[in-house]
Amino acid sequence: METRQEQTTLDISGMTCAACANRIEKGLNKLPGVTKATVNFAMETAHVEYNASEVNEQAMTDKVVQLGYQAVVKEEGKSGEEKKQQELRSKKLQLLVSAILSFPLLWAMVSHFSFTSWIYLPDFLMNPWVQLALATPVQFVIGGHFYTGAYKALRNKSANMDVLVALGTSAAYFYSLYLTFQWSAANAEAAHGHGVGAPSLYYETSAVLITLIILGKLFEVLAKGRTSEAIKKLMGLQAKTAVVIRDGQELVLPVENVLVGDFVLVKPGEKIPVDGEVVEGASAVDESMLTGESLPVEKQAGDTVIGATVNKNGRLTVKATRIGKETALAQIIKVVEEAQGSKAEIQRVADKISGIFVPIVVGIALLTFFIWFLLIEPGEFAGALEKAIAVLVIACPCALGLATPTSIMAGSGRSAEFGILFKGGEHLEAMEKVETVVVDKTGTVTKGKPELTDVFIEGMDEAQALGLIGAAEKQSEHPLAEAIVAGIVAKGIVLPSIEQFEAIPGYGIQAVAAGGAKVLVGTRRLMQREGIDFGSAGERMERLESEGKTAMLAAINGRYAGIVAVADTVKESSKEAIAKLKQMGIEVIMMTGDNKRTAEAIARQVGIEHTLAEVLPEGKANEVKRLQAQGKKVAMVGDGINDAPALATADVGIAIGTGTDIAMEAADVTLMRGELTGIADAIYMSRKTMANIKQNLFWALGYNTLGIPIAAIGLLAPWVAGAAMALSSVSVVLNALRLQRVRR
């Protein structure tokens, strides 16, 4: 059968706790053709990877509906803001109605305390029928979704927060209803007396509990909205319109209507609407909103520009090369959304705990009831029921379910603002454990734009030799080849045509020019392999290499012809970045295919003490494996192309990018600024996020561990337990939001 691997994101509504997310995740993973499904309770989304020839999106949404929830396929580029606002309005209305109906019941309860006997209480509020009339809409209309959720959960042989709330509030409500009918019957019998006094009812317990839970959920919705601020900010960067030149006319079009190949006019102060290439004009472009780079970048014809960046001072004509979801900004949003929707390993542990938590709590509540009813206060049904209700309510696992995803959302969102894109929560978690960082040299530690610095030609005309060397190197895509060609052309030398060309990875190149001249340019090993004697040139090479230059031997028609040397200058920030990593206790190793002398010269400049030189592309992954075999957690930093095998092999692969091609498949993390300082920032954000998750889990588990026994021994009234439960969820989300204030 044909395999077509695809992925989709579903917006899910109706989840009340981590157990719901767990159930949906298990259900989706059981569908034939689904390779991986992860449900994020905080974001209310499901990310599914599937084989499109076996299952479709409709089958997934049907499965979610069958489990008792609602699901729709998330629309590309939509933040779900409208849905969140609708949920917010609904929660506010529910809270208002519930509070109005619950307040008289709370008033009646408070007036019973000895120290509040001075509070005036209208007699009619003590009437059980009045209390029943107030409590019933709260129980079954406002709190109706708890029953629906509990029924669906139990029907699917699982339990969630809805089960606990429905059990707790129903116990209080129906016991009070029983007492109300009992009081009414007693009053009917005492027709000739003054009637029977109103019994101690628990309508306020159920009504106030539901009100407090809705209040907690409202705070949750508000706080969770803030954790996705990064996505909203990124979406807000996109230009809404573009001035497109078609048939000689300037048309103002919605940005969605721009086509690849269109010429877009961008005036000073305007946002660049799409990714493209400058074809006319020159200007400085502010790319800080995407790359974090504060200084504007000079742009002229031939340079690439990124959509959503700001043109500062010149008029530019840009040819659109990427539009819609292909733009750098759209890719960034996609990466951040996927990171926020994925699961770290620590979250899977929390999910397992919450999955078995509810049945255990129900068991503890039943045990509490029978111990109080049979042993501590024999026959006191109301007192025992109150203790059991408190246990059920205090144990709701909402805080546990929110502990990890809210921190990952806030942490990955803040990282994106720093120009650091984590592909998933698991990579955010793995980064914290990194002990060794292996950095590539060219384009990573150095600028990656070398220049021709030295030329030594022996035994033939310099212009002729350089023409052949330049012509051969022009066929290569290596950055060093580009530098050699640019340097030779700058001397005014004309390059002949080439008839044959072959790149020899790890050695160099060989070519045959139009006149039949055979050209070799490369390492000592290439010359030795071809049997070419380069005499004392080795000493000159060593001197050049000790200066941090890359020297290459050249041979023409089987005879040594000379040396060309290029130098790749170190990035200004590299030395500072290495120093930061060392301060954090990270071992730094530079790995390069370049020779040992050049590698060590560059390493000395930036303060790197360990180098791995002359490593062939296929050997880089093996070097990473060797370090891992020593028990080290390794991060590999490279350009994401030549280093792809090593990036994929490392515990964390970090791609250096400029923000124009951030979706590098081999890497787990992308540094959009292209500076090594981002590595220290990424590790710092990972450590901060993981510490925040551990704090959240500690408080969530500690709260339940402490709260359940306190409720069981009768020291917590049910309504106090409800308030504490709501507060715990809100406190976890607020703690996660602290990550949005972290500085570099």
Backbone hydrogen bonds, N-H to C=O, Kabsch-Sander energy under -0.5 kcal/mol:
donor,donor_aa,acceptor,acceptor_aa,energy
4,R,2,E,-0.6
5,Q,3,T,-0.5
6,E,50,Y,-3.1
8,T,48,V,-2.4
10,L,46,A,-3.0
11,D,72,V,-3.3
12,I,10,L,-0.6
12,I,44,E,-2.7
13,S,70,Q,-2.3
20,C,17,C,-0.9
21,A,17,C,-1.4
22,N,18,A,-2.5
23,R,19,A,-2.1
24,I,20,C,-2.4
25,E,21,A,-2.4
26,K,22,N,-2.5
27,G,23,R,-2.4
28,L,24,I,-2.7
29,N,25,E,-2.3
30,K,26,K,-1.1
31,L,28,L,-1.2
34,V,31,L,-1.8
35,T,33,G,-0.6
35,T,49,E,-2.1
36,K,49,E,-1.8
38,T,47,H,-2.3
40,N,45,T,-3.0
41,F,39,V,-0.7
44,E,40,N,-1.5
45,T,40,N,-1.4
46,A,10,L,-2.2
47,H,38,T,-2.9
48,V,8,T,-3.0
48,V,46,A,-0.6
49,E,36,K,-3.3
50,Y,6,E,-3.0
51,N,33,G,-2.9
52,A,4,R,-3.2
52,A,50,Y,-0.8
54,E,51,N,-2.2
55,V,51,N,-1.8
60,M,56,N,-1.3
61,T,57,E,-2.5
62,D,58,Q,-2.5
63,K,59,A,-1.8
64,V,60,M,-2.1
65,V,61,T,-2.3
66,Q,62,D,-2.5
67,L,63,K,-1.6
68,G,65,V,-1.4
69,Y,64,V,-2.0
70,Q,13,S,-2.3
72,V,11,D,-1.9
74,K,9,T,-3.1
78,K,75,E,-1.8
84,K,80,G,-2.0
85,Q,81,E,-2.5
86,Q,82,E,-2.2
87,E,83,K,-2.4
88,L,84,K,-2.4
89,R,85,Q,-2.5
90,S,86,Q,-2.3
91,K,87,E,-2.5
92,K,88,L,-2.3
93,L,89,R,-2.2
94,Q,90,S,-2.6
95,L,91,K,-2.6
96,L,92,K,-2.4
97,V,93,L,-2.5
98,S,94,Q,-2.7
99,A,95,L,-2.8
100,I,96,L,-2.2
101,L,97,V,-2.1
102,S,98,S,-2.2
103,F,99,A,-2.2
105,L,101,L,-0.5
106,L,102,S,-2.5
107,W,103,F,-2.8
108,A,104,P,-2.2
109,M,105,L,-2.0
110,V,106,L,-2.8
111,S,107,W,-1.9
112,H,109,M,-1.5
113,F,110,V,-1.5
116,T,113,F,-1.4
117,S,114,S,-1.1
119,I,116,T,-2.0
125,L,122,P,-1.2
126,M,123,D,-1.9
127,N,124,F,-1.3
131,Q,127,N,-2.1
132,L,128,P,-2.4
133,A,129,W,-2.2
134,L,130,V,-1.9
135,A,131,Q,-2.6
136,T,132,L,-2.4
138,V,134,L,-0.7
139,Q,135,A,-2.6
140,F,136,T,-2.6
141,V,137,P,-2.0
142,I,137,P,-2.3
143,G,138,V,-1.9
144,G,141,V,-0.6
146,F,143,G,-1.3
147,Y,143,G,-0.9
148,T,144,G,-2.1
149,G,145,H,-2.6
150,A,146,F,-2.4
151,Y,147,Y,-2.8
152,K,148,T,-2.3
153,A,149,G,-2.2
154,L,150,A,-2.7
155,R,151,Y,-2.6
156,N,152,K,-1.4
157,K,154,L,-1.8
158,S,153,A,-2.2
163,V,160,N,-0.7
164,L,160,N,-1.4
165,V,161,M,-2.7
166,A,162,D,-3.0
167,L,163,V,-2.5
168,G,164,L,-2.7
169,T,165,V,-2.9
170,S,166,A,-2.0
171,A,167,L,-2.2
172,A,168,G,-1.6
173,Y,169,T,-2.7
174,F,170,S,-3.1
175,Y,171,A,-1.6
176,S,172,A,-1.8
177,L,173,Y,-2.3
178,Y,174,F,-2.3
179,L,175,Y,-2.2
180,T,176,S,-2.1
181,F,177,L,-2.3
182,Q,178,Y,-2.2
183,W,179,L,-2.6
184,S,180,T,-2.4
185,A,181,F,-2.5
186,A,182,Q,-2.2
187,N,183,W,-2.2
188,A,184,S,-1.9
189,E,185,A,-1.6
190,A,186,A,-1.7
191,A,189,E,-1.1
193,G,190,A,-0.7
195,G,190,A,-0.5
201,L,199,P,-0.8
206,S,202,Y,-1.4
207,A,203,Y,-2.5
208,V,204,E,-2.7
209,L,205,T,-1.8
210,I,206,S,-2.2
211,T,207,A,-2.2
212,L,208,V,-2.8
213,I,209,L,-2.5
214,I,210,I,-2.3
215,L,211,T,-2.2
216,G,212,L,-2.6
217,K,213,I,-2.4
218,L,214,I,-2.3
219,F,215,L,-2.3
220,E,216,G,-2.2
221,V,217,K,-2.6
222,L,218,L,-2.3
223,A,219,F,-2.8
224,K,220,E,-3.5
225,G,221,V,-1.7
226,R,222,L,-1.0
227,T,223,A,-1.1
228,S,224,K,-0.8
228,S,225,G,-0.6
229,E,226,R,-1.5
232,K,228,S,-1.8
233,K,229,E,-2.9
234,L,230,A,-2.4
235,M,231,I,-2.6
236,G,232,K,-2.0
237,L,233,K,-0.7
237,L,234,L,-0.9
238,Q,234,L,-0.5
238,Q,235,M,-0.9
242,A,253,L,-2.6
243,V,265,L,-0.6
244,V,242,A,-0.8
244,V,251,L,-3.2
245,I,263,F,-3.2
246,R,244,V,-0.8
246,R,249,Q,-2.4
249,Q,246,R,-2.1
251,L,244,V,-3.3
251,L,249,Q,-0.7
253,L,242,A,-2.9
253,L,251,L,-0.8
255,V,240,K,-2.4
257,N,254,P,-2.3
258,V,255,V,-1.3
261,G,320,A,-2.7
262,D,259,L,-2.1
263,F,245,I,-0.7
264,V,262,D,-0.6
264,V,318,V,-3.6
265,L,243,V,-3.0
266,V,264,V,-0.5
266,V,316,L,-2.9
267,K,265,L,-0.5
269,G,311,N,-3.5
270,E,267,K,-2.0
272,I,309,T,-3.2
275,D,322,R,-1.2
276,G,305,V,-2.1
277,E,319,K,-2.0
278,V,303,D,-3.1
279,V,317,T,-3.0
280,E,317,T,-1.4
283,S,299,K,-2.3
285,V,297,V,-2.8
286,D,310,V,-2.9
287,E,285,V,-0.8
290,L,287,E,-1.5
291,T,287,E,-2.9
292,G,287,E,-0.5
292,G,288,S,-1.5
294,S,292,G,-0.6
297,V,285,V,-2.9
299,K,283,S,-3.6
302,G,278,V,-3.3
303,D,300,Q,-2.5
305,V,276,G,-2.7
308,A,272,I,-3.7
309,T,306,I,-1.5
310,V,286,D,-2.1
311,N,270,E,-2.7
311,N,309,T,-0.5
312,K,284,A,-2.7
312,K,310,V,-0.5
313,N,284,A,-0.6
316,L,266,V,-2.5
317,T,280,E,-2.6
318,V,264,V,-3.1
318,V,316,L,-0.5
319,K,277,E,-3.1
320,A,262,D,-3.0
320,A,318,V,-0.6
321,T,275,D,-2.4
322,R,275,D,-1.7
326,E,323,I,-2.2
327,T,324,G,-1.3
331,Q,327,T,-2.4
332,I,328,A,-2.5
333,I,329,L,-2.6
334,K,330,A,-2.2
335,V,331,Q,-2.6
336,V,332,I,-2.7
337,E,333,I,-2.6
338,E,334,K,-2.5
339,A,335,V,-2.3
340,Q,336,V,-2.5
341,G,337,E,-1.7
342,S,338,E,-1.1
347,Q,344,A,-1.0
348,R,344,A,-1.2
349,V,345,E,-1.4
350,A,346,I,-1.6
351,D,347,Q,-2.7
352,K,348,R,-2.0
353,I,349,V,-2.1
354,S,350,A,-2.6
355,G,351,D,-1.9
356,I,352,K,-1.1
356,I,353,I,-0.7
357,F,353,I,-0.9
358,V,354,S,-0.9
360,I,356,I,-1.2
361,V,357,F,-2.5
362,V,358,V,-2.5
363,G,359,P,-2.0
364,I,360,I,-2.4
365,A,361,V,-2.8
366,L,362,V,-2.3
367,L,363,G,-2.4
368,T,364,I,-2.7
369,F,365,A,-2.4
370,F,366,L,-2.4
371,I,367,L,-2.5
372,W,368,T,-2.3
373,F,369,F,-3.0
374,L,370,F,-2.7
375,L,371,I,-2.1
376,I,371,I,-2.2
377,E,372,W,-2.8
379,G,373,F,-2.2
380,E,377,E,-2.4
381,F,379,G,-1.8
384,A,380,E,-2.1
385,L,381,F,-2.6
386,E,382,A,-2.2
387,K,383,G,-1.8
388,A,384,A,-2.0
389,I,385,L,-2.5
390,A,386,E,-2.2
391,V,387,K,-1.9
392,L,388,A,-2.3
393,V,389,I,-2.4
394,I,390,A,-2.6
395,A,391,V,-1.2
396,C,393,V,-1.4
399,A,396,C,-0.6
401,G,397,P,-1.9
402,L,398,C,-1.7
403,A,399,A,-1.4
404,T,400,L,-0.5
406,T,402,L,-1.6
407,S,403,A,-0.6
408,I,404,T,-2.4
409,M,405,P,-2.6
410,A,406,T,-2.4
411,G,407,S,-3.2
412,S,408,I,-2.7
413,G,409,M,-1.8
414,R,410,A,-2.3
415,S,411,G,-2.1
416,A,412,S,-1.9
417,E,413,G,-1.3
418,F,414,R,-1.0
418,F,415,S,-0.6
419,G,416,A,-1.4
420,I,415,S,-2.7
421,L,419,G,-0.5
421,L,670,T,-2.8
422,F,420,I,-0.7
423,K,668,D,-2.8
425,G,339,A,-0.5
427,H,424,G,-0.8
428,L,424,G,-1.6
429,E,425,G,-2.0
430,A,426,E,-2.2
431,M,427,H,-2.2
432,E,428,L,-0.6
432,E,429,E,-0.7
433,K,429,E,-0.5
433,K,430,A,-1.2
434,V,431,M,-1.2
435,E,633,K,-2.5
436,T,633,K,-2.2
437,V,587,E,-3.3
438,V,436,T,-0.5
438,V,635,A,-3.2
439,V,437,V,-0.6
439,V,589,I,-3.1
440,D,637,V,-2.3
441,K,591,M,-0.7
444,T,441,K,-1.6
445,V,440,D,-0.8
445,V,441,K,-1.2
446,T,441,K,-2.4
447,K,569,T,-2.8
451,E,567,A,-2.0
452,L,483,A,-0.6
453,T,565,A,-2.7
454,D,565,A,-1.7
456,F,563,I,-2.9
458,E,561,A,-2.9
465,A,461,D,-2.6
466,L,462,E,-3.1
467,G,463,A,-2.1
468,L,464,Q,-1.9
469,I,465,A,-2.6
470,G,466,L,-3.1
471,A,467,G,-2.2
472,A,468,L,-2.3
473,E,469,I,-2.6
474,K,470,G,-1.7
475,Q,472,A,-1.2
476,S,473,E,-1.4
482,E,478,H,-1.8
483,A,479,P,-1.8
484,I,480,L,-2.0
485,V,481,A,-2.6
486,A,482,E,-2.7
487,G,483,A,-2.3
488,I,484,I,-2.4
489,V,485,V,-2.8
490,A,486,A,-2.0
491,K,487,G,-0.6
491,K,488,I,-1.0
492,G,489,V,-2.2
493,I,488,I,-1.3
499,E,512,V,-2.9
500,Q,512,V,-1.6
502,E,510,Q,-2.4
504,I,508,G,-3.4
507,Y,504,I,-2.5
508,G,504,I,-2.4
509,I,521,V,-2.7
510,Q,502,E,-2.4
511,A,519,V,-2.5
512,V,500,Q,-2.2
513,A,517,A,-2.9
514,A,497,S,-2.2
516,G,513,A,-2.2
519,V,511,A,-3.3
519,V,517,A,-0.5
520,L,555,A,-2.7
521,V,509,I,-2.0
522,G,553,L,-2.4
523,T,507,Y,-2.6
527,M,523,T,-1.7
528,Q,524,R,-2.9
529,R,525,R,-2.4
530,E,526,L,-1.8
531,G,528,Q,-0.9
532,I,527,M,-2.8
533,D,531,G,-0.5
534,F,532,I,-0.6
537,A,534,F,-2.2
538,G,535,G,-0.8
539,E,536,S,-1.2
540,R,536,S,-0.9
541,M,537,A,-2.4
542,E,538,G,-2.1
543,R,539,E,-2.0
544,L,540,R,-2.3
545,E,541,M,-2.8
546,S,542,E,-2.2
547,E,543,R,-0.7
547,E,544,L,-0.8
548,G,545,E,-1.8
549,K,544,L,-1.9
550,T,566,V,-3.5
551,A,549,K,-0.7
552,M,564,V,-2.9
553,L,522,G,-2.5
554,A,562,G,-2.6
555,A,520,L,-2.6
556,I,559,R,-2.4
557,N,518,K,-3.1
559,R,556,I,-1.3
561,A,554,A,-3.2
562,G,554,A,-1.4
563,I,456,F,-2.7
564,V,552,M,-2.2
565,A,454,D,-2.9
566,V,550,T,-2.6
567,A,451,E,-2.1
568,D,548,G,-0.5
569,T,567,A,-0.6
571,K,445,V,-2.0
574,S,571,K,-1.3
575,K,571,K,-0.5
577,A,573,S,-2.4
578,I,574,S,-2.5
579,A,575,K,-2.1
580,K,576,E,-2.2
581,L,577,A,-2.1
582,K,578,I,-2.2
583,Q,579,A,-2.1
584,M,580,K,-1.5
585,G,582,K,-1.8
586,I,581,L,-2.5
587,E,435,E,-2.6
589,I,437,V,-2.6
590,M,610,H,-2.4
591,M,439,V,-2.8
591,M,589,I,-0.5
592,T,612,L,-2.7
599,A,595,N,-2.3
600,E,596,K,-2.7
601,A,597,R,-2.2
602,I,598,T,-2.3
603,A,599,A,-2.7
604,R,600,E,-2.4
605,Q,601,A,-1.4
606,V,602,I,-1.3
607,G,603,A,-1.2
608,I,603,A,-2.4
610,H,588,V,-0.7
612,L,590,M,-3.2
614,E,594,D,-3.3
615,V,592,T,-2.4
616,L,614,E,-0.6
619,G,616,L,-1.4
620,K,616,L,-1.0
620,K,617,P,-0.8
621,A,617,P,-0.6
622,N,618,E,-0.6
623,E,619,G,-2.0
624,V,620,K,-1.9
625,K,621,A,-2.3
626,R,622,N,-2.2
627,L,623,E,-1.9
628,Q,624,V,-2.2
629,A,625,K,-2.2
630,Q,626,R,-0.6
630,Q,627,L,-0.7
631,G,628,Q,-2.0
632,K,627,L,-1.5
634,V,632,K,-0.7
635,A,436,T,-2.7
636,M,652,V,-2.2
637,V,438,V,-3.2
638,G,636,M,-0.5
638,G,654,I,-2.2
644,A,641,I,-1.4
647,L,643,D,-2.8
648,A,644,A,-2.4
649,T,645,P,-1.7
650,A,646,A,-2.2
651,D,634,V,-1.3
652,V,634,V,-1.6
654,I,636,M,-3.5
654,I,652,V,-0.5
655,A,653,G,-0.5
655,A,669,V,-3.2
656,I,638,G,-3.0
657,G,655,A,-0.6
657,G,671,L,-2.3
664,M,662,I,-1.3
665,E,663,A,-0.6
667,A,664,M,-0.9
668,D,653,G,-2.7
669,V,653,G,-2.3
670,T,421,L,-2.2
671,L,655,A,-2.8
672,M,419,G,-2.6
672,M,670,T,-0.8
674,G,671,L,-1.1
678,G,675,E,-1.5
679,I,676,L,-2.1
680,A,676,L,-0.7
681,D,677,T,-1.7
682,A,678,G,-2.5
683,I,679,I,-2.5
684,Y,680,A,-2.6
685,M,681,D,-2.8
686,S,682,A,-2.2
687,R,683,I,-2.7
688,K,684,Y,-2.5
689,T,685,M,-2.6
690,M,686,S,-2.8
691,A,687,R,-2.2
692,N,688,K,-2.0
693,I,689,T,-2.4
694,K,690,M,-2.4
695,Q,691,A,-2.2
696,N,692,N,-2.4
697,L,693,I,-2.9
698,F,694,K,-2.5
699,W,695,Q,-2.6
700,A,696,N,-2.9
701,L,697,L,-2.8
702,G,698,F,-2.8
703,Y,699,W,-2.6
704,N,700,A,-1.7
705,T,701,L,-3.0
706,L,702,G,-2.5
707,G,703,Y,-3.0
708,I,704,N,-2.4
710,I,706,L,-1.5
711,A,707,G,-2.5
712,A,708,I,-2.6
713,I,709,P,-1.9
714,G,711,A,-1.4
715,L,710,I,-2.2
720,V,717,A,-0.5
721,A,717,A,-2.3
722,G,718,P,-2.3
723,A,719,W,-2.0
724,A,720,V,-2.5
725,M,721,A,-2.5
726,A,722,G,-2.2
727,L,723,A,-2.3
728,S,724,A,-2.2
729,S,725,M,-1.5
730,V,726,A,-1.9
731,S,727,L,-2.7
732,V,728,S,-1.8
733,V,729,S,-1.9
734,L,730,V,-2.7
735,N,731,S,-2.2
736,A,732,V,-1.9
737,L,733,V,-1.9
738,R,734,L,-0.6
738,R,735,N,-1.0
739,L,736,A,-1.8
740,Q,737,L,-1.6
741,R,738,R,-1.7
742,V,739,L,-1.3
